[in-house]
Amino acid sequence: VQNAPFAMSSVMLSHDPFVGQLVTGKIQSDTLRVGDRIRVLSCEGAVCGDGRVARIFDASYGTGGAQGSGEGGVGEGSDSGPRTVSAGDIVTVAPGMDGVCVSDTLCGDQVQEPLPATTLDPPVISMKFSVNDSPLGGRSGKHVTGSAVAARLEKEARNNVALAVNSAAGGVEVHRASTGTE
């Protein structure tokens, strides 16, 4: 779209230990440079956060070099690729913030309406993780604490949009995972 401010719909999420959350999508309008200020709009149009583009990776990110190695990157200290990306490019962006979801719109400050979103299917399975109170609990096998299971599920939920993790309040920590969002 010509003469429209920057807008990109997020279609895939990942996480890099060096730059944080990564958002992949196709740029719908305008251009994007490292250091540009952006904001995130939810599917409903609510502002979810503001950030500054920390890094841009082109289409070769994750296919050629090791993740986090900088190969295929666009930005400071990178000799590969252009310094800007424009409408029609499929890129992975480190927006400088966490909390971006699939179907959210990354955009310039002047954008008020989100891009049309892809709907996600509702949950189809639910699991509840709790303390093993069996008489034989802890007698054999590898001991795994509830907090270790919770940490692993929460780490997986950052990248897997089909996984929602909820913790119950109270004395015993109970973790529930389900596919989809609730």
C-alpha positions in Angstrom: 0.0 0.0 0.0 1.5 3.3 -1.1 1.5 6.4 1.1 0.4 4.4 4.2 2.4 4.2 7.4 4.3 1.1 8.4 2.2 -1.9 9.2 3.0 -5.6 9.6 0.8 -8.5 10.8 2.6 -11.0 13.1 2.2 -14.6 11.8 4.9 -16.4 13.8 6.6 -15.9 17.1 10.0 -17.1 18.5 12.4 -16.1 21.1 16.1 -15.4 21.0 18.1 -15.3 24.3 20.1 -12.3 23.1 17.5 -10.0 21.6 14.2 -11.2 23.2 11.0 -11.9 21.4 11.1 -12.2 17.6 8.1 -11.6 15.4 7.8 -12.8 11.8 5.5 -11.4 9.2 5.0 -9.7 5.9 5.3 -5.9 5.8 2.0 -4.6 4.3 3.0 -0.9 3.9 5.9 1.6 4.1 9.4 0.7 5.2 11.1 -0.3 8.5 14.6 0.5 9.8 16.5 -0.6 12.9 15.8 2.0 15.6 12.3 3.0 14.4 9.7 3.4 17.0 6.8 1.0 16.7 3.7 0.0 18.6 1.6 -3.1 18.8 -2.1 -3.2 18.2 -4.2 -6.2 19.3 -6.8 -7.7 17.0 -9.4 -5.5 18.7 -7.4 -2.3 18.1 -6.1 -1.8 21.7 -2.5 -0.6 22.1 -0.5 -3.5 23.7 2.8 -1.7 23.9 5.5 0.5 22.4 9.0 -0.4 21.4 12.0 0.4 19.2 13.2 -2.0 16.6 16.3 -3.6 18.0 17.1 -5.9 15.1 15.7 -7.0 11.7 16.4 -10.4 10.2 15.7 -11.1 6.5 14.3 -14.3 5.1 17.5 -16.3 5.5 17.4 -16.0 9.3 17.3 -19.4 10.9 18.1 -21.2 7.6 21.7 -20.4 7.1 23.5 -19.5 10.3 23.0 -20.4 13.9 20.3 -18.6 15.7 21.6 -15.5 17.4 24.8 -15.5 15.3 23.8 -12.5 13.4 23.9 -14.2 10.0 21.1 -12.9 7.8 20.6 -10.0 10.1 19.9 -6.4 9.1 21.1 -3.7 11.5 24.0 -2.5 13.5 27.2 -4.5 13.0 25.7 -6.5 10.2 27.2 -6.4 6.8 24.6 -8.6 5.1 21.4 -7.2 3.7 20.0 -3.8 3.3 19.6 -1.3 6.2 15.8 -1.0 5.5 13.1 -3.4 4.6 9.9 -2.4 2.8 6.4 -3.4 1.8 6.2 -7.0 0.5 9.3 -8.2 2.4 8.9 -11.2 4.8 11.1 -10.4 7.8 11.7 -11.3 11.5 11.8 -8.3 13.8 13.0 -7.9 17.3 10.5 -5.3 18.5 12.3 -4.5 21.8 9.4 -5.7 23.9 7.7 -8.9 24.9 4.0 -9.7 24.8 3.3 -9.6 21.1 0.8 -12.3 20.0 0.0 -13.9 16.7 -2.3 -11.7 14.6 -1.2 -8.5 16.4 -0.2 -5.6 14.2 3.2 -4.0 14.5 2.8 -0.5 13.1 3.9 3.1 13.2 2.5 5.5 15.8 0.0 7.1 13.5 -1.8 3.8 12.7 -5.1 3.5 14.6 -6.7 0.4 13.0 -5.1 -3.1 13.1 -4.7 -5.2 10.0 -7.3 -8.0 9.5 -6.4 -10.8 11.8 -6.4 -14.6 11.2 -8.7 -16.2 13.8 -7.3 -19.0 15.9 -9.3 -22.1 16.8 -10.5 -22.5 20.4 -8.9 -25.0 22.8 -9.5 -28.7 22.1 -7.6 -30.4 25.0 -6.8 -29.4 28.5 -4.2 -30.9 30.9 -3.8 -30.3 34.6 -0.4 -30.7 36.3 -0.3 -31.2 40.0 1.6 -32.8 42.9 2.0 -36.6 42.7 0.3 -37.7 45.9 0.5 -41.4 45.0 2.0 -43.7 47.7 4.7 -44.6 45.2 5.4 -41.0 44.2 9.1 -40.1 44.1 10.4 -43.6 44.6 11.7 -44.1 41.1 12.5 -42.1 38.0 13.8 -38.6 37.7 12.5 -36.1 40.2 10.8 -33.1 38.6 9.5 -30.3 40.8 6.3 -28.5 40.0 8.2 -25.2 39.5 10.5 -26.9 37.0 7.5 -28.1 35.0 5.9 -24.7 35.2 9.0 -22.9 34.0 9.3 -25.3 31.0 5.7 -24.8 30.1 5.9 -21.0 30.3 9.1 -21.1 28.2 7.3 -23.2 25.6 4.2 -20.9 25.7 6.4 -18.0 24.5 6.9 -19.6 21.1 3.9 -21.9 20.8 0.6 -20.0 20.2 -1.4 -23.2 20.6 -0.3 -23.4 24.2 -1.9 -21.3 27.1 -0.5 -21.8 30.6 -2.4 -20.8 33.7 -1.3 -21.1 37.3 -3.7 -21.5 40.1 -3.4 -19.3 43.2 -3.0 -20.9 46.6 -0.7 -23.2 48.6 -0.2 -25.9 46.0 0.9 -24.7 42.6 -1.2 -26.3 39.8 -0.4 -25.7 36.2 -2.9 -26.1 33.4 -2.0 -26.2 29.7 -4.5 -26.2 26.8 -4.2 -25.7 23.1 -5.5 -22.4 21.8 -6.4 -19.3 23.7 -9.1 -18.8 26.3 
